[in-house]
Amino acid sequence: MAKIILTHEVTGLGAPGDVVEVKDGFARNYLVPRGLAHAWSKGAEKQITSIRKARKAREIETLEEAKSIRDSLQSKTVIVTAKAGNGGRLFGAITTSEIADAVKAAGAPAVDKRKVEVGQPIKALGDFTVQVRLHPEVTASIAIKVVAA
């Protein structure tokens, strides 16, 4: 088991600044190469406090505020435009940053692209649903409509 410090939120594992123990292969082959975590050391305590301070500044403060943002997000249908070929297949896939930009353009409260969770990659035109983690206890489902550019 390897002890690591998370630098980004990892679903099912923890939030930035958390010290967790994972299997060696998961840390070595997935978390560290993608920049989601660093190896733990005694000297890393300052890094942990700075990560937690930055997370606190970005975080939605209260549960009520998160619920009101969830309600406003779920009441809108977000339209994302993308280049598509014959049969409605996209050239590439819709990214989380494109979804976050489209949410902001639709007049909804801005969401962090790292909090957007897309189950299967969106590679076709049509209607889809994505999840946004607003708070540890609040998740919003957003209706996404992908149209040809």
Summary of the structure (lengths in Angstrom):
residues: 149
radius of gyration: 17.7
end to end distance: 48.0
largest distance: 56.2
contacts: 408
relative contact order: 0.16
helix: 36%
strand: 36%
